[in-house]
Amino acid sequence: MRVKRIETRTWATEHRGELAIHASVQAVDQEAVERIVGVCPDLQQLHDDNYAHGAIVALVQLDDVVEMTPEWIAQQSLREIAMGFYEPGHYGWLLSGVQLLRVSVPCRGWMRLWSVPEDVEAAVRAAL
């Protein structure tokens, strides 16, 4: 699904370039799904059982990181705002080049950025 252009975080990173997108092992927050679907009815498919958990599901390019200001937040679409946590002082990670994997690749995740194990990376590349 290529619906997000901005990933919201409370922290910045110097990293630019390829990132693997890892789906948490935790279940999707249904309240968040309802909030998103309320603004974007075409995203009704965002139900817990439609997505892998504890797996890499896509690759993206991280192009830039922007510290959020009230003015910057006001320029974002309702669709983007519904899918993130927009607060002054937080960070918007600007994404492009989303490549969904044909099949998700199981992998343990960690907080923040982490290196993908070599065997998992090979499986991810094969799943493109």
N, CA, C and O atoms as CSV, one atom per row, in Angstrom:
chain,resi,resn,atom,element,x,y,z
A,1,MET,N,N,0.857,-1.171,0.000
A,1,MET,CA,C,0.000,0.000,0.000
A,1,MET,C,C,0.902,1.233,0.000
A,1,MET,O,O,1.781,1.361,0.852
A,2,ARG,N,N,0.696,2.100,-0.912
A,2,ARG,CA,C,1.540,3.295,-1.032
A,2,ARG,C,C,0.733,4.524,-0.653
A,2,ARG,O,O,0.496,5.398,-1.486
A,3,VAL,N,N,0.316,4.591,0.587
A,3,VAL,CA,C,-0.571,5.678,0.980
A,3,VAL,C,C,0.121,6.753,1.812
A,3,VAL,O,O,-0.393,7.866,1.929
A,4,LYS,N,N,1.267,6.440,2.385
A,4,LYS,CA,C,1.972,7.394,3.245
A,4,LYS,C,C,3.206,7.931,2.566
A,4,LYS,O,O,3.967,7.178,1.958
A,5,ARG,N,N,3.409,9.225,2.665
A,5,ARG,CA,C,4.641,9.844,2.180
A,5,ARG,C,C,5.511,10.316,3.343
A,5,ARG,O,O,6.697,10.597,3.173
A,6,ILE,N,N,4.904,10.397,4.522
A,6,ILE,CA,C,5.613,10.926,5.689
A,6,ILE,C,C,5.435,9.957,6.861
A,6,ILE,O,O,4.317,9.588,7.219
A,7,GLU,N,N,6.542,9.564,7.436
A,7,GLU,CA,C,6.530,8.767,8.664
A,7,GLU,C,C,6.810,9.739,9.800
A,7,GLU,O,O,7.757,10.522,9.719
A,8,THR,N,N,6.010,9.705,10.849
A,8,THR,CA,C,6.204,10.648,11.953
A,8,THR,C,C,6.943,9.963,13.101
A,8,THR,O,O,6.662,8.818,13.455
A,9,ARG,N,N,7.880,10.691,13.662
A,9,ARG,CA,C,8.695,10.199,14.768
A,9,ARG,C,C,8.945,11.338,15.752
A,9,ARG,O,O,8.816,12.514,15.410
A,10,THR,N,N,9.304,10.966,16.982
A,10,THR,CA,C,9.672,11.958,17.991
A,10,THR,C,C,11.167,12.237,17.941
A,10,THR,O,O,11.666,13.070,18.697
A,11,TRP,N,N,11.878,11.557,17.068
A,11,TRP,CA,C,13.326,11.690,16.981
A,11,TRP,C,C,13.768,11.786,15.522
A,11,TRP,O,O,13.103,11.281,14.618
A,12,ALA,N,N,14.909,12.448,15.319
A,12,ALA,CA,C,15.481,12.605,13.984
A,12,ALA,C,C,16.549,11.541,13.761
A,12,ALA,O,O,16.969,10.856,14.693
A,13,THR,N,N,16.975,11.419,12.522
A,13,THR,CA,C,18.093,10.548,12.172
A,13,THR,C,C,18.923,11.242,11.097
A,13,THR,O,O,18.399,12.028,10.307
A,14,GLU,N,N,20.194,10.949,11.074
A,14,GLU,CA,C,21.079,11.435,10.010
A,14,GLU,C,C,21.005,10.524,8.786
A,14,GLU,O,O,21.461,10.900,7.706
A,15,HIS,N,N,20.430,9.324,8.948
A,15,HIS,CA,C,20.369,8.358,7.854
A,15,HIS,C,C,19.547,8.902,6.693
A,15,HIS,O,O,18.487,9.493,6.897
A,16,ARG,N,N,20.037,8.702,5.486
A,16,ARG,CA,C,19.284,8.959,4.261
A,16,ARG,C,C,19.542,7.759,3.365
A,16,ARG,O,O,20.645,7.214,3.338
A,17,GLY,N,N,18.518,7.357,2.635
A,17,GLY,CA,C,18.670,6.212,1.750
A,17,GLY,C,C,17.660,5.132,2.082
A,17,GLY,O,O,16.593,5.408,2.631
A,18,GLU,N,N,18.002,3.917,1.749
A,18,GLU,CA,C,17.071,2.796,1.867
A,18,GLU,C,C,16.781,2.429,3.319
A,18,GLU,O,O,17.668,2.405,4.172
A,19,LEU,N,N,15.506,2.144,3.565
A,19,LEU,CA,C,15.047,1.619,4.851
A,19,LEU,C,C,14.120,0.435,4.590
A,19,LEU,O,O,13.355,0.436,3.626
A,20,ALA,N,N,14.195,-0.556,5.443
A,20,ALA,CA,C,13.227,-1.649,5.431
A,20,ALA,C,C,12.091,-1.264,6.369
A,20,ALA,O,O,12.326,-0.774,7.474
A,21,ILE,N,N,10.859,-1.488,5.923
A,21,ILE,CA,C,9.686,-1.202,6.755
A,21,ILE,C,C,9.281,-2.478,7.461
A,21,ILE,O,O,8.948,-3.479,6.828
A,22,HIS,N,N,9.312,-2.427,8.788
A,22,HIS,CA,C,9.009,-3.590,9.623
A,22,HIS,C,C,7.660,-3.396,10.298
A,22,HIS,O,O,7.431,-2.383,10.959
A,23,ALA,N,N,6.769,-4.364,10.132
A,23,ALA,CA,C,5.465,-4.340,10.798
A,23,ALA,C,C,5.627,-4.930,12.193
A,23,ALA,O,O,6.111,-6.051,12.355
A,24,SER,N,N,5.224,-4.179,13.175
A,24,SER,CA,C,5.339,-4.603,14.570
A,24,SER,C,C,4.616,-5.921,14.808
A,24,SER,O,O,3.649,-6.254,14.124
A,25,VAL,N,N,5.104,-6.650,15.781
A,25,VAL,CA,C,4.431,-7.889,16.166
A,25,VAL,C,C,3.119,-7.594,16.905
A,25,VAL,O,O,2.240,-8.452,16.992
A,26,GLN,N,N,3.001,-6.380,17.431
A,26,GLN,CA,C,1.790,-5.987,18.155
A,26,GLN,C,C,0.639,-5.763,17.186
A,26,GLN,O,O,0.843,-5.351,16.044
A,27,ALA,N,N,-0.548,-6.033,17.645
A,27,ALA,CA,C,-1.742,-5.842,16.830
A,27,ALA,C,C,-1.942,-4.367,16.505
A,27,ALA,O,O,-1.508,-3.485,17.246
A,28,VAL,N,N,-2.604,-4.123,15.392
A,28,VAL,CA,C,-2.924,-2.757,14.968
A,28,VAL,C,C,-3.896,-2.137,15.962
A,28,VAL,O,O,-4.819,-2.801,16.433
A,29,ASP,N,N,-3.688,-0.875,16.276
A,29,ASP,CA,C,-4.572,-0.109,17.150
A,29,ASP,C,C,-5.869,0.189,16.391
A,29,ASP,O,O,-5.886,1.023,15.485
A,30,GLN,N,N,-6.940,-0.489,16.761
A,30,GLN,CA,C,-8.202,-0.342,16.033
A,30,GLN,C,C,-8.764,1.074,16.120
A,30,GLN,O,O,-9.444,1.520,15.196
A,31,GLU,N,N,-8.497,1.778,17.199
A,31,GLU,CA,C,-8.934,3.173,17.304
A,31,GLU,C,C,-8.238,4.021,16.234
A,31,GLU,O,O,-8.849,4.897,15.622
A,32,ALA,N,N,-6.949,3.743,16.022
A,32,ALA,CA,C,-6.216,4.464,14.979
A,32,ALA,C,C,-6.767,4.116,13.599
A,32,ALA,O,O,-6.899,4.992,12.744
A,33,VAL,N,N,-7.086,2.851,13.380
A,33,VAL,CA,C,-7.666,2.440,12.095
A,33,VAL,C,C,-8.974,3.180,11.854
A,33,VAL,O,O,-9.207,3.680,10.754
A,34,GLU,N,N,-9.821,3.254,12.861
A,34,GLU,CA,C,-11.103,3.956,12.717
A,34,GLU,C,C,-10.886,5.436,12.417
A,34,GLU,O,O,-11.621,6.019,11.620
A,35,ARG,N,N,-9.881,6.050,13.049
A,35,ARG,CA,C,-9.577,7.459,12.792
A,35,ARG,C,C,-9.144,7.650,11.336
A,35,ARG,O,O,-9.585,8.581,10.662
A,36,ILE,N,N,-8.282,6.759,10.866
A,36,ILE,CA,C,-7.793,6.861,9.489
A,36,ILE,C,C,-8.928,6.643,8.500
A,36,ILE,O,O,-9.082,7.418,7.556
A,37,VAL,N,N,-9.718,5.605,8.701
A,37,VAL,CA,C,-10.817,5.298,7.786
A,37,VAL,C,C,-11.870,6.406,7.809
A,37,VAL,O,O,-12.543,6.630,6.803
A,38,GLY,N,N,-12.023,7.098,8.932
A,38,GLY,CA,C,-12.960,8.217,9.000
A,38,GLY,C,C,-12.579,9.344,8.056
A,38,GLY,O,O,-13.451,10.033,7.526
A,39,VAL,N,N,-11.283,9.539,7.843
A,39,VAL,CA,C,-10.806,10.583,6.944
A,39,VAL,C,C,-10.602,10.029,5.530
A,39,VAL,O,O,-10.790,10.742,4.544
A,40,CYS,N,N,-10.219,8.761,5.445
A,40,CYS,CA,C,-9.879,8.126,4.164
A,40,CYS,C,C,-10.669,6.830,4.008
A,40,CYS,O,O,-10.111,5.753,4.218
A,41,PRO,N,N,-11.962,6.901,3.642
A,41,PRO,CA,C,-12.781,5.682,3.556
A,41,PRO,C,C,-12.218,4.623,2.623
A,41,PRO,O,O,-12.508,3.438,2.791
A,42,ASP,N,N,-11.412,5.031,1.634
A,42,ASP,CA,C,-10.831,4.058,0.710
A,42,ASP,C,C,-9.803,3.153,1.386
A,42,ASP,O,O,-9.335,2.191,0.778
A,43,LEU,N,N,-9.451,3.449,2.626
A,43,LEU,CA,C,-8.473,2.628,3.349
A,43,LEU,C,C,-9.137,1.657,4.317
A,43,LEU,O,O,-8.515,1.232,5.291
A,44,GLN,N,N,-10.362,1.311,4.067
A,44,GLN,CA,C,-11.108,0.392,4.924
A,44,GLN,C,C,-10.359,-0.923,5.130
A,44,GLN,O,O,-10.561,-1.600,6.138
A,45,GLN,N,N,-9.492,-1.289,4.176
A,45,GLN,CA,C,-8.750,-2.544,4.264
A,45,GLN,C,C,-7.729,-2.571,5.387
A,45,GLN,O,O,-7.078,-3.594,5.596
A,46,LEU,N,N,-7.571,-1.464,6.122
A,46,LEU,CA,C,-6.601,-1.433,7.216
A,46,LEU,C,C,-7.103,-2.196,8.438
A,46,LEU,O,O,-7.235,-1.636,9.526
A,47,HIS,N,N,-7.372,-3.448,8.244
A,47,HIS,CA,C,-7.811,-4.279,9.366
A,47,HIS,C,C,-6.683,-5.198,9.779
A,47,HIS,O,O,-5.879,-5.636,8.956
A,48,ASP,N,N,-6.640,-5.475,11.037
A,48,ASP,CA,C,-5.560,-6.227,11.652
A,48,ASP,C,C,-5.210,-7.511,10.906
A,48,ASP,O,O,-4.029,-7.822,10.750
A,49,ASP,N,N,-6.203,-8.258,10.445
A,49,ASP,CA,C,-5.913,-9.555,9.844
A,49,ASP,C,C,-5.463,-9.452,8.391
A,49,ASP,O,O,-5.194,-10.481,7.769
A,50,ASN,N,N,-5.372,-8.255,7.830
A,50,ASN,CA,C,-4.925,-8.095,6.447
A,50,ASN,C,C,-3.424,-7.905,6.323
A,50,ASN,O,O,-2.905,-7.888,5.207
A,51,TYR,N,N,-2.714,-7.763,7.423
A,51,TYR,CA,C,-1.304,-7.411,7.357
A,51,TYR,C,C,-0.450,-8.330,8.211
A,51,TYR,O,O,-0.880,-8.847,9.242
A,52,ALA,N,N,0.766,-8.509,7.745
A,52,ALA,CA,C,1.729,-9.323,8.481
A,52,ALA,C,C,2.136,-8.600,9.760
A,52,ALA,O,O,2.062,-7.374,9.843
A,53,HIS,N,N,2.556,-9.357,10.733
A,53,HIS,CA,C,3.098,-8.819,11.979
A,53,HIS,C,C,4.451,-9.461,12.217
A,53,HIS,O,O,4.649,-10.637,11.910
A,54,GLY,N,N,5.383,-8.692,12.764
A,54,GLY,CA,C,6.711,-9.229,13.042
A,54,GLY,C,C,7.449,-9.592,11.770
A,54,GLY,O,O,8.107,-10.630,11.696
A,55,ALA,N,N,7.335,-8.719,10.751
A,55,ALA,CA,C,7.935,-9.030,9.460
A,55,ALA,C,C,8.280,-7.746,8.710
A,55,ALA,O,O,7.697,-6.691,8.957
A,56,ILE,N,N,9.229,-7.854,7.801
A,56,ILE,CA,C,9.529,-6.752,6.881
A,56,ILE,C,C,8.533,-6.859,5.733
A,56,ILE,O,O,8.337,-7.931,5.159
A,57,VAL,N,N,7.909,-5.730,5.411
A,57,VAL,CA,C,6.836,-5.722,4.412
A,57,VAL,C,C,7.144,-4.854,3.194
A,57,VAL,O,O,6.468,-4.970,2.172
A,58,ALA,N,N,8.164,-3.979,3.288
A,58,ALA,CA,C,8.464,-3.072,2.183
A,58,ALA,C,C,9.854,-2.479,2.348
A,58,ALA,O,O,10.463,-2.547,3.415
A,59,LEU,N,N,10.332,-1.897,1.260
A,59,LEU,CA,C,11.527,-1.062,1.283
A,59,LEU,C,C,11.117,0.326,0.827
A,59,LEU,O,O,10.240,0.470,-0.025
A,60,VAL,N,N,11.753,1.356,1.395
A,60,VAL,CA,C,11.490,2.747,1.003
A,60,VAL,C,C,12.807,3.496,0.969
A,60,VAL,O,O,13.829,3.020,1.462
A,61,GLN,N,N,12.758,4.675,0.380
A,61,GLN,CA,C,13.878,5.605,0.432
A,61,GLN,C,C,13.525,6.701,1.436
A,61,GLN,O,O,12.454,7.301,1.353
A,62,LEU,N,N,14.419,6.959,2.375
A,62,LEU,CA,C,14.264,8.095,3.287
A,62,LEU,C,C,15.027,9.251,2.666
A,62,LEU,O,O,16.258,9.248,2.623
A,63,ASP,N,N,14.278,10.250,2.182
A,63,ASP,CA,C,14.877,11.362,1.453
A,63,ASP,C,C,15.323,12.504,2.349
A,63,ASP,O,O,16.339,13.148,2.087
A,64,ASP,N,N,14.563,12.752,3.404
A,64,ASP,CA,C,14.894,13.880,4.271
A,64,ASP,C,C,14.139,13.727,5.582
A,64,ASP,O,O,13.193,12.944,5.677
A,65,VAL,N,N,14.560,14.473,6.585
A,65,VAL,CA,C,13.889,14.530,7.880
A,65,VAL,C,C,13.666,16.000,8.196
A,65,VAL,O,O,14.596,16.805,8.143
A,66,VAL,N,N,12.417,16.346,8.526
A,66,VAL,CA,C,12.029,17.740,8.756
A,66,VAL,C,C,11.493,17.881,10.172
A,66,VAL,O,O,10.625,17.115,10.591
A,67,GLU,N,N,12.012,18.862,10.912
A,67,GLU,CA,C,11.421,19.140,12.227
A,67,GLU,C,C,10.096,19.856,12.005
A,67,GLU,O,O,10.026,20.840,11.269
A,68,MET,N,N,9.052,19.356,12.645
A,68,MET,CA,C,7.712,19.899,12.438
A,68,MET,C,C,7.532,21.238,13.133
A,68,MET,O,O,7.921,21.424,14.287
A,69,THR,N,N,6.935,22.159,12.400
A,69,THR,CA,C,6.506,23.445,12.946
A,69,THR,C,C,5.008,23.548,12.693
A,69,THR,O,O,4.482,22.813,11.857
A,70,PRO,N,N,4.310,24.432,13.387
A,70,PRO,CA,C,2.879,24.587,13.109
A,70,PRO,C,C,2.617,24.905,11.632
A,70,PRO,O,O,1.645,24.417,11.055
A,71,GLU,N,N,3.478,25.718,11.026
A,71,GLU,CA,C,3.297,26.086,9.620
A,71,GLU,C,C,3.472,24.877,8.705
A,71,GLU,O,O,2.701,24.691,7.763
A,72,TRP,N,N,4.483,24.057,8.980
A,72,TRP,CA,C,4.735,22.864,8.163
A,72,TRP,C,C,3.575,21.877,8.303
A,72,TRP,O,O,3.115,21.300,7.318
A,73,ILE,N,N,3.111,21.691,9.539
A,73,ILE,CA,C,1.980,20.779,9.773
A,73,ILE,C,C,0.753,21.240,9.001
A,73,ILE,O,O,0.051,20.416,8.415
A,74,ALA,N,N,0.482,22.539,8.991
A,74,ALA,CA,C,-0.695,23.083,8.303
A,74,ALA,C,C,-0.653,22.832,6.801
A,74,ALA,O,O,-1.700,22.853,6.153
A,75,GLN,N,N,0.516,22.597,6.234
A,75,GLN,CA,C,0.657,22.338,4.796
A,75,GLN,C,C,0.380,20.879,4.425
A,75,GLN,O,O,0.272,20.556,3.242
A,76,GLN,N,N,0.263,20.002,5.413
A,76,GLN,CA,C,0.089,18.576,5.118
A,76,GLN,C,C,-1.386,18.256,4.875
A,76,GLN,O,O,-2.277,18.924,5.399
A,77,SER,N,N,-1.618,17.235,4.081
A,77,SER,CA,C,-2.994,16.832,3.761
A,77,SER,C,C,-3.659,16.171,4.964
A,77,SER,O,O,-2.984,15.647,5.849
A,78,LEU,N,N,-4.982,16.203,4.985
A,78,LEU,CA,C,-5.726,15.509,6.046
A,78,LEU,C,C,-5.396,14.027,6.040
A,78,LEU,O,O,-5.333,13.395,7.094
A,79,ARG,N,N,-5.187,13.476,4.855
A,79,ARG,CA,C,-4.842,12.056,4.728
A,79,ARG,C,C,-3.536,11.754,5.466
A,79,ARG,O,O,-3.467,10.800,6.241
A,80,GLU,N,N,-2.499,12.567,5.227
A,80,GLU,CA,C,-1.228,12.347,5.927
A,80,GLU,C,C,-1.402,12.531,7.424
A,80,GLU,O,O,-0.907,11.723,8.210
A,81,ILE,N,N,-2.095,13.578,7.825
A,81,ILE,CA,C,-2.262,13.858,9.251
A,81,ILE,C,C,-3.016,12.733,9.953
A,81,ILE,O,O,-2.721,12.416,11.105
A,82,ALA,N,N,-3.993,12.123,9.265
A,82,ALA,CA,C,-4.744,11.012,9.865
A,82,ALA,C,C,-3.857,9.805,10.125
A,82,ALA,O,O,-4.157,8.995,11.002
A,83,MET,N,N,-2.760,9.673,9.368
A,83,MET,CA,C,-1.916,8.476,9.476
A,83,MET,C,C,-0.641,8.696,10.268
A,83,MET,O,O,0.271,7.872,10.206
A,84,GLY,N,N,-0.559,9.794,11.011
A,84,GLY,CA,C,0.656,10.039,11.772
A,84,GLY,C,C,0.381,10.797,13.049
A,84,GLY,O,O,-0.771,11.041,13.409
A,85,PHE,N,N,1.451,11.169,13.733
A,85,PHE,CA,C,1.355,11.927,14.970
A,85,PHE,C,C,2.083,13.240,14.747
A,85,PHE,O,O,3.302,13.324,14.898
A,86,TYR,N,N,1.327,14.255,14.389
A,86,TYR,CA,C,1.876,15.553,13.999
A,86,TYR,C,C,1.816,16.526,15.165
A,86,TYR,O,O,0.740,16.953,15.582
A,87,GLU,N,N,2.990,16.871,15.687
A,87,GLU,CA,C,3.125,17.816,16.787
A,87,GLU,C,C,4.372,18.652,16.550
A,87,GLU,O,O,5.390,18.113,16.116
A,88,PRO,N,N,4.324,19.960,16.823
A,88,PRO,CA,C,5.541,20.764,16.719
A,88,PRO,C,C,6.660,20.150,17.556
A,88,PRO,O,O,6.444,19.705,18.683
A,89,GLY,N,N,7.858,20.136,16.978
A,89,GLY,CA,C,9.005,19.544,17.659
A,89,GLY,C,C,9.225,18.087,17.314
A,89,GLY,O,O,10.313,17.560,17.549
A,90,HIS,N,N,8.209,17.412,16.755
A,90,HIS,CA,C,8.397,16.049,16.267
A,90,HIS,C,C,9.018,16.136,14.878
A,90,HIS,O,O,9.296,17.228,14.383
A,91,TYR,N,N,9.235,14.984,14.253
A,91,TYR,CA,C,9.929,14.945,12.970
A,91,TYR,C,C,9.105,14.208,11.924
A,91,TYR,O,O,8.470,13.193,12.208
A,92,GLY,N,N,9.131,14.743,10.709
A,92,GLY,CA,C,8.529,14.085,9.557
A,92,GLY,C,C,9.631,13.482,8.717
A,92,GLY,O,O,10.506,14.194,8.225
A,93,TRP,N,N,9.591,12.159,8.549
A,93,TRP,CA,C,10.561,11.466,7.709
A,93,TRP,C,C,9.940,11.382,6.323
A,93,TRP,O,O,8.917,10.719,6.151
A,94,LEU,N,N,10.535,12.040,5.330
A,94,LEU,CA,C,9.980,12.138,3.991
A,94,LEU,C,C,10.415,10.925,3.175
A,94,LEU,O,O,11.605,10.707,2.945
A,95,LEU,N,N,9.434,10.144,2.744
A,95,LEU,CA,C,9.669,8.859,2.082
A,95,LEU,C,C,9.350,8.925,0.594
A,95,LEU,O,O,8.518,9.723,0.161
A,96,SER,N,N,10.016,8.082,-0.180
A,96,SER,CA,C,9.691,7.904,-1.592
A,96,SER,C,C,10.060,6.478,-1.987
A,96,SER,O,O,10.644,5.726,-1.206
A,97,GLY,N,N,9.706,6.130,-3.216
A,97,GLY,CA,C,10.145,4.851,-3.776
A,97,GLY,C,C,9.703,3.625,-3.013
A,97,GLY,O,O,10.486,2.691,-2.840
A,98,VAL,N,N,8.471,3.607,-2.555
A,98,VAL,CA,C,7.976,2.450,-1.803
A,98,VAL,C,C,7.962,1.213,-2.704
A,98,VAL,O,O,7.418,1.234,-3.808
A,99,GLN,N,N,8.570,0.146,-2.207
A,99,GLN,CA,C,8.550,-1.145,-2.898
A,99,GLN,C,C,7.947,-2.177,-1.956
A,99,GLN,O,O,8.599,-2.610,-1.005
A,100,LEU,N,N,6.707,-2.570,-2.218
A,100,LEU,CA,C,6.075,-3.598,-1.394
A,100,LEU,C,C,6.667,-4.957,-1.731
A,100,LEU,O,O,6.926,-5.260,-2.895
A,101,LEU,N,N,6.879,-5.764,-0.714
A,101,LEU,CA,C,7.361,-7.119,-0.956
A,101,LEU,C,C,6.199,-7.994,-1.421
A,101,LEU,O,O,5.063,-7.802,-0.989
A,102,ARG,N,N,6.482,-8.951,-2.299
A,102,ARG,CA,C,5.437,-9.885,-2.743
A,102,ARG,C,C,4.954,-10.738,-1.577
A,102,ARG,O,O,3.771,-11.067,-1.487
A,103,VAL,N,N,5.866,-11.089,-0.696
A,103,VAL,CA,C,5.532,-11.809,0.541
A,103,VAL,C,C,6.331,-11.154,1.663
A,103,VAL,O,O,7.474,-10.741,1.464
A,104,SER,N,N,5.725,-11.063,2.836
A,104,SER,CA,C,6.446,-10.476,3.972
A,104,SER,C,C,7.538,-11.445,4.431
A,104,SER,O,O,7.434,-12.657,4.243
A,105,VAL,N,N,8.576,-10.886,5.032
A,105,VAL,CA,C,9.710,-11.686,5.493
A,105,VAL,C,C,9.777,-11.589,7.011
A,105,VAL,O,O,10.077,-10.524,7.551
A,106,PRO,N,N,9.499,-12.702,7.710
A,106,PRO,CA,C,9.543,-12.677,9.183
A,106,PRO,C,C,10.916,-12.230,9.686
A,106,PRO,O,O,11.963,-12.633,9.180
A,107,CYS,N,N,10.854,-11.379,10.706
A,107,CYS,CA,C,12.096,-10.839,11.265
A,107,CYS,C,C,11.776,-10.195,12.601
A,107,CYS,O,O,10.769,-9.500,12.733
A,108,ARG,N,N,12.621,-10.422,13.584
A,108,ARG,CA,C,12.471,-9.741,14.861
A,108,ARG,C,C,12.800,-8.269,14.666
A,108,ARG,O,O,13.761,-7.937,13.973
A,109,GLY,N,N,12.019,-7.393,15.263
A,109,GLY,CA,C,12.275,-5.961,15.170
A,109,GLY,C,C,12.837,-5.412,16.463
A,109,GLY,O,O,12.778,-6.058,17.510
A,110,TRP,N,N,13.383,-4.213,16.378
A,110,TRP,CA,C,13.911,-3.493,17.528
A,110,TRP,C,C,13.423,-2.061,17.457
A,110,TRP,O,O,12.898,-1.621,16.434
A,111,MET,N,N,13.596,-1.347,18.537
A,111,MET,CA,C,13.247,0.071,18.565
A,111,MET,C,C,14.277,0.853,17.746
A,111,MET,O,O,15.435,0.452,17.621
A,112,ARG,N,N,13.819,1.984,17.189
A,112,ARG,CA,C,14.663,2.899,16.413
A,112,ARG,C,C,15.170,2.209,15.146
A,112,ARG,O,O,14.529,1.280,14.657
A,113,LEU,N,N,16.297,2.644,14.614
A,113,LEU,CA,C,16.852,2.030,13.407
A,113,LEU,C,C,17.791,0.899,13.798
A,113,LEU,O,O,18.503,0.983,14.798
A,114,TRP,N,N,17.781,-0.149,13.002
A,114,TRP,CA,C,18.633,-1.300,13.264
A,114,TRP,C,C,19.025,-1.948,11.944
A,114,TRP,O,O,18.370,-1.746,10.921
A,115,SER,N,N,20.092,-2.722,11.979
A,115,SER,CA,C,20.582,-3.395,10.772
A,115,SER,C,C,19.823,-4.700,10.560
A,115,SER,O,O,19.624,-5.479,11.492
A,116,VAL,N,N,19.410,-4.919,9.333
A,116,VAL,CA,C,18.719,-6.158,8.978
A,116,VAL,C,C,19.755,-7.271,8.862
A,116,VAL,O,O,20.768,-7.098,8.184
A,117,PRO,N,N,19.518,-8.414,9.512
A,117,PRO,CA,C,20.467,-9.528,9.379
A,117,PRO,C,C,20.652,-9.934,7.912
A,117,PRO,O,O,19.718,-9.826,7.116
A,118,GLU,N,N,21.846,-10.396,7.558
A,118,GLU,CA,C,22.166,-10.715,6.168
A,118,GLU,C,C,21.203,-11.715,5.546
A,118,GLU,O,O,20.785,-11.539,4.402
A,119,ASP,N,N,20.840,-12.775,6.294
A,119,ASP,CA,C,19.942,-13.782,5.728
A,119,ASP,C,C,18.551,-13.207,5.470
A,119,ASP,O,O,17.895,-13.574,4.495
A,120,VAL,N,N,18.103,-12.308,6.339
A,120,VAL,CA,C,16.805,-11.659,6.160
A,120,VAL,C,C,16.875,-10.697,4.974
A,120,VAL,O,O,15.941,-10.628,4.176
A,121,GLU,N,N,17.982,-9.953,4.856
A,121,GLU,CA,C,18.122,-9.050,3.728
A,121,GLU,C,C,18.058,-9.806,2.403
A,121,GLU,O,O,17.431,-9.339,1.452
A,122,ALA,N,N,18.700,-10.966,2.338
A,122,ALA,CA,C,18.662,-11.768,1.114
A,122,ALA,C,C,17.229,-12.188,0.801
A,122,ALA,O,O,16.810,-12.166,-0.356
A,123,ALA,N,N,16.479,-12.570,1.834
A,123,ALA,CA,C,15.074,-12.965,1.632
A,123,ALA,C,C,14.227,-11.779,1.185
A,123,ALA,O,O,13.335,-11.933,0.351
A,124,VAL,N,N,14.503,-10.589,1.740
A,124,VAL,CA,C,13.785,-9.374,1.348
A,124,VAL,C,C,14.048,-9.076,-0.126
A,124,VAL,O,O,13.113,-8.806,-0.881
A,125,ARG,N,N,15.307,-9.124,-0.537
A,125,ARG,CA,C,15.651,-8.840,-1.941
A,125,ARG,C,C,14.957,-9.835,-2.873
A,125,ARG,O,O,14.500,-9.464,-3.954
A,126,ALA,N,N,14.882,-11.085,-2.454
A,126,ALA,CA,C,14.228,-12.114,-3.278
A,126,ALA,C,C,12.716,-11.900,-3.353
A,126,ALA,O,O,12.071,-12.362,-4.294
A,127,ALA,N,N,12.148,-11.201,-2.364
A,127,ALA,CA,C,10.694,-10.989,-2.300
A,127,ALA,C,C,10.253,-9.719,-3.008
A,127,ALA,O,O,9.060,-9.414,-3.021
A,128,LEU,N,N,11.180,-8.968,-3.600
A,128,LEU,CA,C,10.798,-7.738,-4.310
A,128,LEU,C,C,10.076,-8.059,-5.616
A,128,LEU,O,O,9.683,-7.148,-6.344
